[in-house]
């Protein structure tokens, strides 16, 4: 391989390795913990009976995994 080509390939690999960690850190799911109190960012369809975004606690423990809102999904 020619030295100039090797330099270009090495520069490209360096640039990709620097950008990669920030690219993987981006959220892949919008509103994943339902903290907007609705289904913003989600595609909904089908039977939506008994499906809602709610807040509160189940007995003395919150049912939310992250934050205070969570979704109850019906059939």
PQR file of N, CA, C, O and H, with PARSE charges and radii, in Angstrom:
ATOM      1  N   UNK A   1       0.848  -1.168   0.000 -0.4000 1.5000
ATOM      2  CA  UNK A   1       0.000   0.000   0.000 -0.0000 2.0000
ATOM      3  C   UNK A   1       0.899   1.238   0.000  0.5500 1.7000
ATOM      4  O   UNK A   1       1.924   1.284   0.680 -0.5500 1.4000
ATOM      5  N   UNK A   2       0.495   2.217  -0.765 -0.4000 1.5000
ATOM      6  CA  UNK A   2       1.284   3.448  -0.855 -0.0000 2.0000
ATOM      7  C   UNK A   2       1.193   4.228   0.450  0.5500 1.7000
ATOM      8  O   UNK A   2       0.165   4.187   1.126 -0.5500 1.4000
ATOM      9  H   UNK A   2      -0.338   2.180  -1.317  0.4000 1.0000
ATOM     10  N   UNK A   3       2.259   4.937   0.806 -0.4000 1.5000
ATOM     11  CA  UNK A   3       2.260   5.692   2.071 -0.0000 2.0000
ATOM     12  C   UNK A   3       1.131   6.718   2.170  0.5500 1.7000
ATOM     13  O   UNK A   3       0.568   6.917   3.247 -0.5500 1.4000
ATOM     14  H   UNK A   3       3.093   4.970   0.257  0.4000 1.0000
ATOM     15  N   UNK A   4       0.794   7.374   1.045 -0.4000 1.5000
ATOM     16  CA  UNK A   4      -0.275   8.371   1.071 -0.0000 2.0000
ATOM     17  C   UNK A   4      -1.618   7.699   1.340  0.5500 1.7000
ATOM     18  O   UNK A   4      -2.423   8.231   2.104 -0.5500 1.4000
ATOM     19  H   UNK A   4       1.251   7.213   0.170  0.4000 1.0000
ATOM     20  N   UNK A   5      -1.877   6.553   0.734 -0.4000 1.5000
ATOM     21  CA  UNK A   5      -3.116   5.813   0.960 -0.0000 2.0000
ATOM     22  C   UNK A   5      -3.188   5.331   2.399  0.5500 1.7000
ATOM     23  O   UNK A   5      -4.246   5.393   3.025 -0.5500 1.4000
ATOM     24  H   UNK A   5      -1.223   6.121   0.112  0.4000 1.0000
ATOM     25  N   UNK A   6      -2.077   4.853   2.923 -0.4000 1.5000
ATOM     26  CA  UNK A   6      -2.016   4.393   4.302 -0.0000 2.0000
ATOM     27  C   UNK A   6      -2.324   5.533   5.268  0.5500 1.7000
ATOM     28  O   UNK A   6      -3.022   5.339   6.263 -0.5500 1.4000
ATOM     29  H   UNK A   6      -1.217   4.803   2.415  0.4000 1.0000
ATOM     30  N   UNK A   7      -1.799   6.726   4.968 -0.4000 1.5000
ATOM     31  CA  UNK A   7      -2.063   7.886   5.805 -0.0000 2.0000
ATOM     32  C   UNK A   7      -3.544   8.268   5.781  0.5500 1.7000
ATOM     33  O   UNK A   7      -4.106   8.616   6.819 -0.5500 1.4000
ATOM     34  H   UNK A   7      -1.232   6.883   4.160  0.4000 1.0000
ATOM     35  N   UNK A   8      -4.170   8.209   4.625 -0.4000 1.5000
ATOM     36  CA  UNK A   8      -5.593   8.535   4.503 -0.0000 2.0000
ATOM     37  C   UNK A   8      -6.431   7.525   5.276  0.5500 1.7000
ATOM     38  O   UNK A   8      -7.347   7.912   6.001 -0.5500 1.4000
ATOM     39  H   UNK A   8      -3.713   7.927   3.782  0.4000 1.0000
ATOM     40  N   UNK A   9      -6.133   6.245   5.132 -0.4000 1.5000
ATOM     41  CA  UNK A   9      -6.881   5.200   5.839 -0.0000 2.0000
ATOM     42  C   UNK A   9      -6.703   5.345   7.350  0.5500 1.7000
ATOM     43  O   UNK A   9      -7.672   5.222   8.100 -0.5500 1.4000
ATOM     44  H   UNK A   9      -5.389   5.931   4.543  0.4000 1.0000
ATOM     45  N   UNK A  10      -5.481   5.603   7.800 -0.4000 1.5000
ATOM     46  CA  UNK A  10      -5.227   5.777   9.232 -0.0000 2.0000
ATOM     47  C   UNK A  10      -5.968   6.999   9.771  0.5500 1.7000
ATOM     48  O   UNK A  10      -6.515   6.948  10.873 -0.5500 1.4000
ATOM     49  H   UNK A  10      -4.694   5.703   7.191  0.4000 1.0000
ATOM     50  N   UNK A  11      -5.993   8.091   9.015 -0.4000 1.5000
ATOM     51  CA  UNK A  11      -6.711   9.302   9.434 -0.0000 2.0000
ATOM     52  C   UNK A  11      -8.212   9.043   9.531  0.5500 1.7000
ATOM     53  O   UNK A  11      -8.868   9.503  10.465 -0.5500 1.4000
ATOM     54  H   UNK A  11      -5.549   8.132   8.120  0.4000 1.0000
ATOM     55  N   UNK A  12      -8.748   8.309   8.569 -0.4000 1.5000
ATOM     56  CA  UNK A  12     -10.169   7.974   8.581 -0.0000 2.0000
ATOM     57  C   UNK A  12     -10.514   7.109   9.788  0.5500 1.7000
ATOM     58  O   UNK A  12     -11.519   7.353  10.457 -0.5500 1.4000
ATOM     59  H   UNK A  12      -8.215   7.935   7.810  0.4000 1.0000
ATOM     60  N   UNK A  13      -9.700   6.115  10.069 -0.4000 1.5000
ATOM     61  CA  UNK A  13      -9.948   5.258  11.232 -0.0000 2.0000
ATOM     62  C   UNK A  13      -9.855   6.041  12.536  0.5500 1.7000
ATOM     63  O   UNK A  13     -10.638   5.803  13.456 -0.5500 1.4000
ATOM     64  H   UNK A  13      -8.884   5.917   9.526  0.4000 1.0000
ATOM     65  N   UNK A  14      -8.924   6.957  12.626 -0.4000 1.5000
ATOM     66  CA  UNK A  14      -8.798   7.792  13.813 -0.0000 2.0000
ATOM     67  C   UNK A  14     -10.028   8.674  13.993  0.5500 1.7000
ATOM     68  O   UNK A  14     -10.555   8.801  15.099 -0.5500 1.4000
ATOM     69  H   UNK A  14      -8.288   7.150  11.878  0.4000 1.0000
ATOM     70  N   UNK A  15     -10.476   9.277  12.908 -0.4000 1.5000
ATOM     71  CA  UNK A  15     -11.660  10.140  12.977 -0.0000 2.0000
ATOM     72  C   UNK A  15     -12.893   9.342  13.394  0.5500 1.7000
ATOM     73  O   UNK A  15     -13.689   9.820  14.202 -0.5500 1.4000
ATOM     74  H   UNK A  15     -10.048   9.174  12.010  0.4000 1.0000
ATOM     75  N   UNK A  16     -13.060   8.151  12.866 -0.4000 1.5000
ATOM     76  CA  UNK A  16     -14.203   7.315  13.229 -0.0000 2.0000
ATOM     77  C   UNK A  16     -14.130   6.866  14.680  0.5500 1.7000
ATOM     78  O   UNK A  16     -15.158   6.804  15.354 -0.5500 1.4000
ATOM     79  H   UNK A  16     -12.413   7.762  12.209  0.4000 1.0000
ATOM     80  N   UNK A  17     -12.955   6.558  15.167 -0.4000 1.5000
ATOM     81  CA  UNK A  17     -12.834   6.095  16.551 -0.0000 2.0000
ATOM     82  C   UNK A  17     -13.072   7.225  17.542  0.5500 1.7000
ATOM     83  O   UNK A  17     -13.504   6.970  18.666 -0.5500 1.4000
ATOM     84  H   UNK A  17     -12.120   6.609  14.619  0.4000 1.0000
ATOM     85  N   UNK A  18     -12.804   8.457  17.155 -0.4000 1.5000
ATOM     86  CA  UNK A  18     -13.070   9.593  18.035 -0.0000 2.0000
ATOM     87  C   UNK A  18     -14.561   9.898  18.064  0.5500 1.7000
ATOM     88  O   UNK A  18     -15.092  10.229  19.124 -0.5500 1.4000
ATOM     89  H   UNK A  18     -12.454   8.664  16.242  0.4000 1.0000
ATOM     90  N   UNK A  19     -15.242   9.797  16.947 -0.4000 1.5000
ATOM     91  CA  UNK A  19     -16.673  10.102  16.859 -0.0000 2.0000
ATOM     92  C   UNK A  19     -17.544   8.975  17.403  0.5500 1.7000
ATOM     93  O   UNK A  19     -18.640   9.240  17.895 -0.5500 1.4000
ATOM     94  H   UNK A  19     -14.810   9.528  16.086  0.4000 1.0000
ATOM     95  N   UNK A  20     -17.096   7.750  17.330 -0.4000 1.5000
ATOM     96  CA  UNK A  20     -17.919   6.599  17.692 -0.0000 2.0000
ATOM     97  C   UNK A  20     -18.497   6.652  19.102  0.5500 1.7000
ATOM     98  O   UNK A  20     -19.694   6.406  19.250 -0.5500 1.4000
ATOM     99  H   UNK A  20     -16.205   7.535  16.930  0.4000 1.0000
ATOM    100  N   UNK A  21     -17.723   6.959  20.153 -0.4000 1.5000
ATOM    101  CA  UNK A  21     -18.324   6.951  21.494 -0.0000 2.0000
ATOM    102  C   UNK A  21     -19.492   7.914  21.651  0.5500 1.7000
ATOM    103  O   UNK A  21     -20.461   7.586  22.336 -0.5500 1.4000
ATOM    104  H   UNK A  21     -16.751   7.158  20.032  0.4000 1.0000
ATOM    105  N   UNK A  22     -19.430   9.089  21.040 -0.4000 1.5000
ATOM    106  CA  UNK A  22     -20.545  10.023  21.166 -0.0000 2.0000
ATOM    107  C   UNK A  22     -21.734   9.573  20.338  0.5500 1.7000
ATOM    108  O   UNK A  22     -22.876   9.835  20.714 -0.5500 1.4000
ATOM    109  H   UNK A  22     -18.643   9.356  20.484  0.4000 1.0000
ATOM    110  N   UNK A  23     -21.497   8.913  19.240 -0.4000 1.5000
ATOM    111  CA  UNK A  23     -22.603   8.427  18.422 -0.0000 2.0000
ATOM    112  C   UNK A  23     -23.365   7.322  19.148  0.5500 1.7000
ATOM    113  O   UNK A  23     -24.589   7.247  19.042 -0.5500 1.4000
ATOM    114  H   UNK A  23     -20.569   8.700  18.934  0.4000 1.0000
ATOM    115  N   UNK A  24     -22.666   6.474  19.874 -0.4000 1.5000
ATOM    116  CA  UNK A  24     -23.329   5.387  20.584 -0.0000 2.0000
ATOM    117  C   UNK A  24     -24.000   5.879  21.859  0.5500 1.7000
ATOM    118  O   UNK A  24     -24.867   5.194  22.401 -0.5500 1.4000
ATOM    119  H   UNK A  24     -21.671   6.536  19.960  0.4000 1.0000
ATOM    120  N   UNK A  25     -23.618   7.043  22.343 -0.4000 1.5000
ATOM    121  CA  UNK A  25     -24.197   7.567  23.571 -0.0000 2.0000
ATOM    122  C   UNK A  25     -25.550   8.231  23.340  0.5500 1.7000
ATOM    123  O   UNK A  25     -26.280   8.465  24.303 -0.5500 1.4000
ATOM    124  H   UNK A  25     -22.914   7.600  21.903  0.4000 1.0000
ATOM    125  N   UNK A  26     -25.905   8.541  22.106 -0.4000 1.5000
ATOM    126  CA  UNK A  26     -27.186   9.166  21.819 -0.0000 2.0000
ATOM    127  C   UNK A  26     -28.326   8.216  22.158  0.5500 1.7000
ATOM    128  O   UNK A  26     -28.202   7.001  22.002 -0.5500 1.4000
ATOM    129  H   UNK A  26     -25.312   8.351  21.323  0.4000 1.0000
ATOM    130  N   UNK A  27     -29.436   8.779  22.622 -0.4000 1.5000
ATOM    131  CA  UNK A  27     -30.601   7.954  22.921 -0.0000 2.0000
ATOM    132  C   UNK A  27     -31.198   7.419  21.633  0.5500 1.7000
ATOM    133  O   UNK A  27     -31.391   8.162  20.671 -0.5500 1.4000
ATOM    134  H   UNK A  27     -29.536   9.766  22.749  0.4000 1.0000
ATOM    135  N   UNK A  28     -31.485   6.148  21.621 -0.4000 1.5000
ATOM    136  CA  UNK A  28     -32.104   5.540  20.451 -0.0000 2.0000
ATOM    137  C   UNK A  28     -33.625   5.594  20.536  0.5500 1.7000
ATOM    138  O   UNK A  28     -34.309   5.462  19.521 -0.5500 1.4000
ATOM    139  H   UNK A  28     -31.329   5.544  22.403  0.4000 1.0000
ATOM    140  N   UNK A  29     -34.154   5.785  21.733 -0.4000 1.5000
ATOM    141  CA  UNK A  29     -35.596   5.837  21.945 -0.0000 2.0000
ATOM    142  C   UNK A  29     -35.954   7.217  22.470  0.5500 1.7000
ATOM    143  O   UNK A  29     -35.378   7.679  23.454 -0.5500 1.4000
ATOM    144  H   UNK A  29     -33.599   5.892  22.558  0.4000 1.0000
ATOM    145  N   UNK A  30     -36.895   7.869  21.821 -0.4000 1.5000
ATOM    146  CA  UNK A  30     -37.370   9.160  22.282 -0.0000 2.0000
ATOM    147  C   UNK A  30     -38.442   8.942  23.337  0.5500 1.7000
ATOM    148  O   UNK A  30     -39.366   8.154  23.136 -0.5500 1.4000
ATOM    149  H   UNK A  30     -37.363   7.494  21.021  0.4000 1.0000
ATOM    150  N   UNK A  31     -38.321   9.638  24.461 -0.4000 1.5000
ATOM    151  CA  UNK A  31     -39.303   9.551  25.536 -0.0000 2.0000
ATOM    152  C   UNK A  31     -39.415   8.114  26.058  0.5500 1.7000
ATOM    153  O   UNK A  31     -40.519   7.606  26.253 -0.5500 1.4000
ATOM    154  H   UNK A  31     -37.570  10.278  24.624  0.4000 1.0000
ATOM    155  N   UNK A  32     -38.289   7.476  26.277 -0.4000 1.5000
ATOM    156  CA  UNK A  32     -38.279   6.078  26.707 -0.0000 2.0000
ATOM    157  C   UNK A  32     -38.856   5.839  28.081  0.5500 1.7000
ATOM    158  O   UNK A  32     -39.322   4.735  28.363 -0.5500 1.4000
ATOM    159  H   UNK A  32     -37.392   7.889  26.119  0.4000 1.0000
ATOM    160  N   UNK A  33     -38.838   6.839  28.946 -0.4000 1.5000
ATOM    161  CA  UNK A  33     -39.404   6.649  30.283 -0.0000 2.0000
ATOM    162  C   UNK A  33     -40.737   7.380  30.443  0.5500 1.7000
ATOM    163  O   UNK A  33     -41.236   7.518  31.560 -0.5500 1.4000
ATOM    164  H   UNK A  33     -38.459   7.735  28.716  0.4000 1.0000
ATOM    165  N   UNK A  34     -41.314   7.847  29.342 -0.4000 1.5000
ATOM    166  CA  UNK A  34     -42.640   8.475  29.299 -0.0000 2.0000
ATOM    167  C   UNK A  34     -42.741   9.721  30.176  0.5500 1.7000
ATOM    168  O   UNK A  34     -43.821  10.045  30.671 -0.5500 1.4000
ATOM    169  H   UNK A  34     -40.909   7.736  28.435  0.4000 1.0000
ATOM    170  N   UNK A  35     -41.618  10.424  30.373 -0.4000 1.5000
ATOM    171  CA  UNK A  35     -41.633  11.594  31.238 -0.0000 2.0000
ATOM    172  C   UNK A  35     -42.326  12.801  30.613  0.5500 1.7000
ATOM    173  O   UNK A  35     -42.435  13.839  31.265 -0.5500 1.4000
ATOM    174  H   UNK A  35     -40.741  10.161  29.971  0.4000 1.0000
ATOM    175  N   UNK A  36     -42.795  12.697  29.375 -0.4000 1.5000
ATOM    176  CA  UNK A  36     -43.615  13.765  28.798 -0.0000 2.0000
ATOM    177  C   UNK A  36     -45.077  13.560  29.159  0.5500 1.7000
ATOM    178  O   UNK A  36     -45.927  14.368  28.785 -0.5500 1.4000
ATOM    179  H   UNK A  36     -42.706  11.853  28.846  0.4000 1.0000
ATOM    180  N   UNK A  37     -45.379  12.486  29.884 -0.4000 1.5000
ATOM    181  CA  UNK A  37     -46.734  12.142  30.340 -0.0000 2.0000
ATOM    182  C   UNK A  37     -47.656  11.725  29.194  0.5500 1.7000
ATOM    183  O   UNK A  37     -48.878  11.737  29.337 -0.5500 1.4000
ATOM    184  H   UNK A  37     -44.688  11.829  30.189  0.4000 1.0000
ATOM    185  N   UNK A  38     -47.064  11.358  28.063 -0.4000 1.5000
ATOM    186  CA  UNK A  38     -47.861  10.849  26.949 -0.0000 2.0000
ATOM    187  C   UNK A  38     -46.965   9.979  26.067  0.5500 1.7000
ATOM    188  O   UNK A  38     -45.841   9.653  26.449 -0.5500 1.4000
ATOM    189  H   UNK A  38     -46.071  11.348  27.947  0.4000 1.0000
ATOM    190  N   UNK A  39     -47.461   9.610  24.899 -0.4000 1.5000
ATOM    191  CA  UNK A  39     -46.715   8.728  24.002 -0.0000 2.0000
ATOM    192  C   UNK A  39     -45.929   9.501  22.941  0.5500 1.7000
ATOM    193  O   UNK A  39     -45.745   9.000  21.832 -0.5500 1.4000
ATOM    194  H   UNK A  39     -48.374   9.875  24.590  0.4000 1.0000
ATOM    195  N   UNK A  40     -45.468  10.702  23.259 -0.4000 1.5000
ATOM    196  CA  UNK A  40     -44.651  11.489  22.338 -0.0000 2.0000
ATOM    197  C   UNK A  40     -43.410  10.686  21.946  0.5500 1.7000
ATOM    198  O   UNK A  40     -42.703  10.171  22.812 -0.5500 1.4000
ATOM    199  H   UNK A  40     -45.618  11.109  24.160  0.4000 1.0000
ATOM    200  N   UNK A  41     -43.147  10.580  20.648 -0.4000 1.5000
ATOM    201  CA  UNK A  41     -41.987   9.839  20.159 -0.0000 2.0000
ATOM    202  C   UNK A  41     -42.264   8.365  19.907  0.5500 1.7000
ATOM    203  O   UNK A  41     -41.389   7.652  19.416 -0.5500 1.4000
ATOM    204  H   UNK A  41     -43.721  10.999  19.944  0.4000 1.0000
ATOM    205  N   UNK A  42     -43.443   7.903  20.229 -0.4000 1.5000
ATOM    206  CA  UNK A  42     -43.804   6.494  20.034 -0.0000 2.0000
ATOM    207  C   UNK A  42     -44.804   6.380  18.892  0.5500 1.7000
ATOM    208  O   UNK A  42     -45.639   7.265  18.701 -0.5500 1.4000
ATOM    209  H   UNK A  42     -44.154   8.482  20.628  0.4000 1.0000
ATOM    210  N   UNK A  43     -44.721   5.298  18.138 -0.4000 1.5000
ATOM    211  CA  UNK A  43     -45.725   4.998  17.119 -0.0000 2.0000
ATOM    212  C   UNK A  43     -46.750   4.079  17.758  0.5500 1.7000
ATOM    213  O   UNK A  43     -46.411   3.013  18.271 -0.5500 1.4000
ATOM    214  H   UNK A  43     -44.044   4.579  18.293  0.4000 1.0000
ATOM    215  N   UNK A  44     -47.989   4.496  17.724 -0.4000 1.5000
ATOM    216  CA  UNK A  44     -49.033   3.706  18.367 -0.0000 2.0000
ATOM    217  C   UNK A  44     -49.977   3.143  17.321  0.5500 1.7000
ATOM    218  O   UNK A  44     -50.136   3.713  16.241 -0.5500 1.4000
ATOM    219  H   UNK A  44     -48.265   5.362  17.307  0.4000 1.0000
ATOM    220  N   UNK A  45     -50.586   2.048  17.640 -0.4000 1.5000
ATOM    221  CA  UNK A  45     -51.539   1.447  16.726 -0.0000 2.0000
ATOM    222  C   UNK A  45     -52.148   0.201  17.333  0.5500 1.7000
ATOM    223  O   UNK A  45     -51.733  -0.253  18.399 -0.5500 1.4000
ATOM    224  H   UNK A  45     -50.457   1.585  18.517  0.4000 1.0000
ATOM    225  N   UNK A  46     -53.126  -0.344  16.653 -0.4000 1.5000
ATOM    226  CA  UNK A  46     -53.763  -1.557  17.149 -0.0000 2.0000
ATOM    227  C   UNK A  46     -54.748  -1.264  18.263  0.5500 1.7000
ATOM    228  O   UNK A  46     -55.298  -0.167  18.353 -0.5500 1.4000
ATOM    229  H   UNK A  46     -53.464   0.024  15.786  0.4000 1.0000
ATOM    230  N   UNK A  47     -54.962  -2.252  19.104 -0.4000 1.5000
ATOM    231  CA  UNK A  47     -55.904  -2.146  20.202 -0.0000 2.0000
ATOM    232  C   UNK A  47     -55.256  -1.369  21.349  0.5500 1.7000
ATOM    233  O   UNK A  47     -54.350  -1.873  22.013 -0.5500 1.4000
ATOM    234  H   UNK A  47     -54.516  -3.144  19.031  0.4000 1.0000
ATOM    235  N   UNK A  48     -55.722  -0.149  21.575 -0.4000 1.5000
ATOM    236  CA  UNK A  48     -55.130   0.698  22.592 -0.0000 2.0000
ATOM    237  C   UNK A  48     -55.978   0.744  23.865  0.5500 1.7000
ATOM    238  O   UNK A  48     -55.779   1.612  24.715 -0.5500 1.4000
ATOM    239  H   UNK A  48     -56.458   0.260  21.036  0.4000 1.0000
ATOM    240  N   UNK A  49     -56.915  -0.182  23.996 -0.4000 1.5000
ATOM    241  CA  UNK A  49     -57.752  -0.247  25.187 -0.0000 2.0000
ATOM    242  C   UNK A  49     -56.877  -0.565  26.401  0.5500 1.7000
ATOM    243  O   UNK A  49     -56.005  -1.432  26.331 -0.5500 1.4000
ATOM    244  H   UNK A  49     -57.077  -0.887  23.306  0.4000 1.0000
ATOM    245  N   UNK A  50     -57.107   0.127  27.495 -0.4000 1.5000
ATOM    246  CA  UNK A  50     -56.358  -0.052  28.744 -0.0000 2.0000
ATOM    247  C   UNK A  50     -54.883   0.341  28.614  0.5500 1.7000
ATOM    248  O   UNK A  50     -54.063  -0.093  29.422 -0.5500 1.4000
ATOM    249  H   UNK A  50     -57.815   0.831  27.552  0.4000 1.0000
ATOM    250  N   UNK A  51     -54.538   1.141  27.627 -0.4000 1.5000
ATOM    251  CA  UNK A  51     -53.162   1.595  27.449 -0.0000 2.0000
ATOM    252  C   UNK A  51     -53.108   3.088  27.765  0.5500 1.7000
ATOM    253  O   UNK A  51     -53.849   3.881  27.185 -0.5500 1.4000
ATOM    254  H   UNK A  51     -55.204   1.494  26.970  0.4000 1.0000
ATOM    255  N   UNK A  52     -52.226   3.460  28.690 -0.4000 1.5000
ATOM    256  CA  UNK A  52     -52.141   4.856  29.099 -0.0000 2.0000
ATOM    257  C   UNK A  52     -50.792   5.124  29.754  0.5500 1.7000
ATOM    258  O   UNK A  52     -50.067   4.200  30.123 -0.5500 1.4000
ATOM    259  H   UNK A  52     -51.624   2.815  29.161  0.4000 1.0000
ATOM    260  N   UNK A  53     -50.474   6.400  29.889 -0.4000 1.5000
ATOM    261  CA  UNK A  53     -49.288   6.814  30.634 -0.0000 2.0000
ATOM    262  C   UNK A  53     -49.792   7.401  31.940  0.5500 1.7000
ATOM    263  O   UNK A  53     -50.617   8.315  31.940 -0.5500 1.4000
ATOM    264  H   UNK A  53     -51.062   7.150  29.588  0.4000 1.0000
ATOM    265  N   UNK A  54     -49.297   6.879  33.049 -0.4000 1.5000
ATOM    266  CA  UNK A  54     -49.794   7.282  34.365 -0.0000 2.0000
ATOM    267  C   UNK A  54     -48.638   7.576  35.305  0.5500 1.7000
ATOM    268  O   UNK A  54     -47.487   7.247  35.018 -0.5500 1.4000
ATOM    269  H   UNK A  54     -48.627   6.136  33.048  0.4000 1.0000
ATOM    270  N   UNK A  55     -48.956   8.195  36.422 -0.4000 1.5000
ATOM    271  CA  UNK A  55     -47.994   8.432  37.483 -0.0000 2.0000
ATOM    272  C   UNK A  55     -48.605   7.963  38.790  0.5500 1.7000
ATOM    273  O   UNK A  55     -49.818   7.777  38.885 -0.5500 1.4000
ATOM    274  H   UNK A  55     -49.891   8.463  36.655  0.4000 1.0000
ATOM    275  N   UNK A  56     -47.789   7.778  39.767 -0.4000 1.5000
ATOM    276  CA  UNK A  56     -48.288   7.328  41.062 -0.0000 2.0000
ATOM    277  C   UNK A  56     -47.496   6.148  41.557  0.5500 1.7000
ATOM    278  O   UNK A  56     -46.425   5.832  41.039 -0.5500 1.4000
ATOM    279  H   UNK A  56     -46.804   7.929  39.690  0.4000 1.0000
ATOM    280  N   UNK A  57     -48.037   5.501  42.565 -0.4000 1.5000
ATOM    281  CA  UNK A  57     -47.322   4.376  43.151 -0.0000 2.0000
ATOM    282  C   UNK A  57     -48.225   3.169  43.270  0.5500 1.7000
ATOM    283  O   UNK A  57     -49.448   3.289  43.349 -0.5500 1.4000
ATOM    284  H   UNK A  57     -48.908   5.757  42.985  0.4000 1.0000
ATOM    285  N   UNK A  58     -47.616   2.029  43.281 -0.4000 1.5000
ATOM    286  CA  UNK A  58     -48.306   0.773  43.456 -0.0000 2.0000
ATOM    287  C   UNK A  58     -47.957   0.309  44.858  0.5500 1.7000
ATOM    288  O   UNK A  58     -46.815  -0.062  45.129 -0.5500 1.4000
ATOM    289  H   UNK A  58     -46.623   1.932  43.216  0.4000 1.0000
ATOM    290  N   UNK A  59     -48.927   0.329  45.738 -0.4000 1.5000
ATOM    291  CA  UNK A  59     -48.685   0.159  47.172 -0.0000 2.0000
ATOM    292  C   UNK A  59     -47.747   1.270  47.624  0.5500 1.7000
ATOM    293  O   UNK A  59     -48.089   2.437  47.438 -0.5500 1.4000
ATOM    294  H   UNK A  59     -49.855   0.630  45.518  0.4000 1.0000
ATOM    295  N   UNK A  60     -46.621   0.990  48.188 -0.4000 1.5000
ATOM    296  CA  UNK A  60     -45.727   2.053  48.641 -0.0000 2.0000
ATOM    297  C   UNK A  60     -44.548   2.263  47.697  0.5500 1.7000
ATOM    298  O   UNK A  60     -43.673   3.079  47.988 -0.5500 1.4000
ATOM    299  H   UNK A  60     -46.343   0.042  48.339  0.4000 1.0000
ATOM    300  N   UNK A  61     -44.502   1.552  46.578 -0.4000 1.5000
ATOM    301  CA  UNK A  61     -43.388   1.657  45.637 -0.0000 2.0000
ATOM    302  C   UNK A  61     -43.876   2.241  44.321  0.5500 1.7000
ATOM    303  O   UNK A  61     -44.971   1.914  43.863 -0.5500 1.4000
ATOM    304  H   UNK A  61     -45.213   0.889  46.342  0.4000 1.0000
ATOM    305  N   UNK A  62     -43.081   3.090  43.719 -0.4000 1.5000
ATOM    306  CA  UNK A  62     -43.424   3.642  42.416 -0.0000 2.0000
ATOM    307  C   UNK A  62     -43.196   2.577  41.357  0.5500 1.7000
ATOM    308  O   UNK A  62     -42.210   1.842  41.418 -0.5500 1.4000
ATOM    309  H   UNK A  62     -42.191   3.354  44.091  0.4000 1.0000
ATOM    310  N   UNK A  63     -44.088   2.486  40.398 -0.4000 1.5000
ATOM    311  CA  UNK A  63     -43.949   1.524  39.310 -0.0000 2.0000
ATOM    312  C   UNK A  63     -43.051   2.055  38.192  0.5500 1.7000
ATOM    313  O   UNK A  63     -42.707   1.319  37.267 -0.5500 1.4000
ATOM    314  H   UNK A  63     -44.890   3.083  40.349  0.4000 1.0000
ATOM    315  N   UNK A  64     -42.673   3.330  38.278 -0.4000 1.5000
ATOM    316  CA  UNK A  64     -41.823   3.931  37.251 -0.0000 2.0000
ATOM    317  C   UNK A  64     -40.390   3.429  37.395  0.5500 1.7000
ATOM    318  O   UNK A  64     -39.843   3.391  38.497 -0.5500 1.4000
ATOM    319  H   UNK A  64     -42.952   3.928  39.029  0.4000 1.0000
ATOM    320  N   UNK A  65     -39.794   3.047  36.281 -0.4000 1.5000
ATOM    321  CA  UNK A  65     -38.397   2.594  36.280 -0.0000 2.0000
ATOM    322  C   UNK A  65     -37.444   3.772  36.410  0.5500 1.7000
ATOM    323  O   UNK A  65     -36.422   3.693  37.091 -0.5500 1.4000
ATOM    324  H   UNK A  65     -40.238   3.078  35.386  0.4000 1.0000
ATOM    325  N   UNK A  66     -37.801   4.879  35.737 -0.4000 1.5000
ATOM    326  CA  UNK A  66     -36.939   6.056  35.723 -0.0000 2.0000
ATOM    327  C   UNK A  66     -37.854   7.275  35.726  0.5500 1.7000
ATOM    328  O   UNK A  66     -38.589   7.476  34.759 -0.5500 1.4000
ATOM    329  H   UNK A  66     -38.631   4.943  35.184  0.4000 1.0000
ATOM    330  N   UNK A  67     -37.840   8.086  36.760 -0.4000 1.5000
ATOM    331  CA  UNK A  67     -38.719   9.241  36.846 -0.0000 2.0000
ATOM    332  C   UNK A  67     -39.994   8.882  37.581  0.5500 1.7000
ATOM    333  O   UNK A  67     -39.995   8.019  38.458 -0.5500 1.4000
ATOM    334  H   UNK A  67     -37.244   7.923  37.546  0.4000 1.0000
ATOM    335  N   UNK A  68     -41.094   9.559  37.214 -0.4000 1.5000
ATOM    336  CA  UNK A  68     -42.352   9.333  37.920 -0.0000 2.0000
ATOM    337  C   UNK A  68     -43.476   8.829  37.015  0.5500 1.7000
ATOM    338  O   UNK A  68     -44.534   8.445  37.514 -0.5500 1.4000
ATOM    339  H   UNK A  68     -41.092  10.260  36.501  0.4000 1.0000
ATOM    340  N   UNK A  69     -43.271   8.821  35.700 -0.4000 1.5000
ATOM    341  CA  UNK A  69     -44.303   8.380  34.756 -0.0000 2.0000
ATOM    342  C   UNK A  69     -43.982   6.998  34.226  0.5500 1.7000
ATOM    343  O   UNK A  69     -42.813   6.629  34.115 -0.5500 1.4000
ATOM    344  H   UNK A  69     -42.412   9.133  35.295  0.4000 1.0000
ATOM    345  N   UNK A  70     -45.006   6.233  33.898 -0.4000 1.5000
ATOM    346  CA  UNK A  70     -44.817   4.913  33.298 -0.0000 2.0000
ATOM    347  C   UNK A  70     -46.033   4.571  32.445  0.5500 1.7000
ATOM    348  O   UNK A  70     -47.096   5.172  32.601 -0.5500 1.4000
ATOM    349  H   UNK A  70     -45.956   6.533  33.988  0.4000 1.0000
ATOM    350  N   UNK A  71     -45.881   3.630  31.568 -0.4000 1.5000
ATOM    351  CA  UNK A  71     -46.963   3.226  30.676 -0.0000 2.0000
ATOM    352  C   UNK A  71     -47.572   1.928  31.158  0.5500 1.7000
ATOM    353  O   UNK A  71     -46.870   1.001  31.562 -0.5500 1.4000
ATOM    354  H   UNK A  71     -45.017   3.141  31.441  0.4000 1.0000
ATOM    355  N   UNK A  72     -48.887   1.879  31.109 -0.4000 1.5000
ATOM    356  CA  UNK A  72     -49.600   0.622  31.326 -0.0000 2.0000
ATOM    357  C   UNK A  72     -50.091   0.190  29.952  0.5500 1.7000
ATOM    358  O   UNK A  72     -50.831   0.925  29.298 -0.5500 1.4000
ATOM    359  H   UNK A  72     -49.458   2.632  30.781  0.4000 1.0000
ATOM    360  N   UNK A  73     -49.693  -0.972  29.519 -0.4000 1.5000
ATOM    361  CA  UNK A  73     -49.993  -1.427  28.158 -0.0000 2.0000
ATOM    362  C   UNK A  73     -51.066  -2.501  28.196  0.5500 1.7000
ATOM    363  O   UNK A  73     -50.939  -3.508  28.893 -0.5500 1.4000
ATOM    364  H   UNK A  73     -49.091  -1.569  30.050  0.4000 1.0000
ATOM    365  N   UNK A  74     -52.127  -2.265  27.428 -0.4000 1.5000
ATOM    366  CA  UNK A  74     -53.263  -3.169  27.387 -0.0000 2.0000
ATOM    367  C   UNK A  74     -53.009  -4.399  26.545  0.5500 1.7000
ATOM    368  O   UNK A  74     -51.880  -4.885  26.473 -0.5500 1.4000
ATOM    369  H   UNK A  74     -52.230  -1.448  26.862  0.4000 1.0000
ATOM    370  N   UNK A  75     -54.054  -4.909  25.906 -0.4000 1.5000
ATOM    371  CA  UNK A  75     -53.958  -6.175  25.178 -0.0000 2.0000
ATOM    372  C   UNK A  75     -52.956  -6.137  24.035  0.5500 1.7000
ATOM    373  O   UNK A  75     -52.775  -7.135  23.339 -0.5500 1.4000
ATOM    374  H   UNK A  75     -54.972  -4.515  25.965  0.4000 1.0000
TER
END
